[in-house]
Amino acid sequence: MKRFVLSTIFASALALQVSAQASCISIDTKGHICATDGNSILCANDPASLWVSVAPPTGNKCTWINYIAPKTLAMCTEKDGEGRVYISSNNGKTWKVKKLASQPCSAAFHSDECGLWVSFSDMDILHSMDEGRTWKTIHAPNVPSAHITDICMLSPKEGLFGVSENKILHTIDGGKTFESIPTPLDLALSGGARISNNKIPVSQVMRIGRFYIVKQESYFVTSYDNINWQRIPDVTYATITDAGTLMTVSSDNSIQEYDDKLSRSWKKKLTDDTKPHSINSICVDINYAYVGFDDKVWRSDGDTVNVFTPSDIDGNHLSYTIPTQNEIVTTTKTKPVVKRSEECEKAVNLFLAGNYTEAFPLLEALSEKDDNEILENLAYCYEEGKGTQQDYAKAIQLLARAANNGSDYALLNMGYYYLNGWAVKKDTVRALALWDRAADHGYDFANQNLANHYAYEGDVEKTAKYIGKSVALGNKEAMYKYAMLYMDGMGVKKDSIQGITYLKKAADLGVAEAMTYIGDSYLSGRILPKNSLLGVAYIEKAIESGDIYAKKFLARCYIKGEGTDRDNKTGFRLLKEAADAGDAEAYNGVATCFIEGVGTLPDPDMAIHYLKLAEASGDTSASLKIKEVQNIVARTQSQQK
């Protein structure tokens, strides 16, 4: 469960001072985050904290960086054509070279299960399971003038390796033996024509579930048996995350997550403008996806989005700008202005500026004054080891004093201590009680934590209780969730009228999924009186607000001429966009259009492709339809003979 620190209570944009691109981004299991543009490295306790600038060793250009343990970074660099692997055990403050090669690093990979894998510009691969202390060299089959371009380990023994000369190597025994997997190069369509250049490198190779994703000139996806390669349209970047999901970025700067059946989890647009942007790094933890987006760190939990801008000011920290209204995402009550002494103001300002060395002794000297912000800031210093040695025991003592003085922030953070057993005996009951006290004071972060906890535990009544309290504080996402509880009768008495009431409130506040639900209810006459014009209006607004799932409903309207003029081509286009974006419910509809020639030319092969996607997503009727299409094709071919 995500633990908040003082500077993340209000989600604010940080001051933009640099234009370099965040070409690599990583996060460890404790929430520490690192980003680099190649020339400089910036680290923070989380995106909204103050960022600290650290530099790679003199003259080295960072080509890849990743957390391999809490606060322990592995980095590949290039200097004068030579490649190096460095390790830092103190979040980038100091580095030790662990491997040196005469060629630049060409590929790197890390996971907790599989360890660290690095290749330089040849066919040898280095592997370490002990944070770079010892290495094993693996010799891949020699390919003249070729080198490893990408590494994707699926388990400690199984891995995929992209090669610069149109090859994919596969091992199931940790590199003792390799087999060559056919690439999609000669079978893939690119603008309707075959790709003829057989020297195009495999720049990325990935596998999720039964699907391979390979990048040569474009991205491709195929079933496990490596046939029927199809282009994933409009994708500019893709990666498999540590969580085992596929993340893709499209040319409209939208990011999307898929599971191992290529079913969409969520999609968010990073920006509303049409300018080209650079997205070349994505990582995830259990709560968020983090994206290296131009010079920004973009973070989303699938529902909300925050954008943070790392910036190197005076070589060591960031300053804040005043956020616009759209950048403030909070329902907490405004704290009253407290008059402080000059000493208190100085201590707080030094803390907020990230000057912990000077701030800590002042905060310590002022801690007897029972000023909550002083206590909270001092607790943070002990918690994170800022300006002093890390000491969880002292941190929770200070938080307890602040909590007794009425600090809801302190109650929330004490809850994390008891939930995780930091410096105290693990006590889930006490953690929940602390959050409950904060929730009773109107602190919405506590409501959200409690709702998520009880949802995970399967306690629908308590989940509904805390979502309801969040709704009372004006949380629009909670309104949508509350509506769904009423629709399904989960934790509350089933009541479609109440459900629609909360859906309309959420829709009015801009929740796209609520707009889609209302639109579909008008179109179907289910729950709401049938009204095609109103239904289309809500669906169109949902699409404008970013809900790709809404497209299949609008497609149906165009194909049926319901609430709008009949237009099969537009209907097919919308339906295919929904299917290609991962909407499993649209697969069958697209297949039917290809079978019957609705809005497109009949194409049995494409029909079978989408039916296979439907089958992989759990549609039990798809396999029978595939056989029917294959039989039709066979009869047609027989008649032609």
Secondary structure by P-SEA (a helix, b strand, c coil): cccccccccccccccccccccccccccccccbbbbbcccbbbbccccccbbbbbbccccccccccccccccbbbbbbccccbbbbbbbcccccbbbbccccccccccccccccccbbbbccccbbbbbcccccbbbbbbcccccccccccccccccccbbbbbcccbbbbbcccccbbbbbbccccccccccccccccccccccccccccbbbbbccbbbbbccccccccccccccccccccccbbbbbcccbbbbbbcccccccccccccccccbbbbccccccccbbbbbcccbbbbbcccbbbbbbbbbccccccccccccccccccccccccbbbbcaaaaaaaaaaaacaaaaaaaaaaaacccccaaaaaaaaaaaaacccccccaaaaaaaaaaaaaaccaaaaaaaaaaaaacccccccaaaaaaaaaaaaaaccaaaaaaaaaaaaaacaaaaaaaaaaaaaaaccaaaaaaaaaaaaacccccccaaaaaaaaaaaaaaccaaaaaaaaaaaaacccccccaaaaaaaaaaaaaaccccaaaaaaaaaaacccccccaaaaaaaaaaaaaaccccaaaaaaaaaaacccccccaaaaaaaaaaaaaacccaaaaaaaaaaaaaaaaaaaac
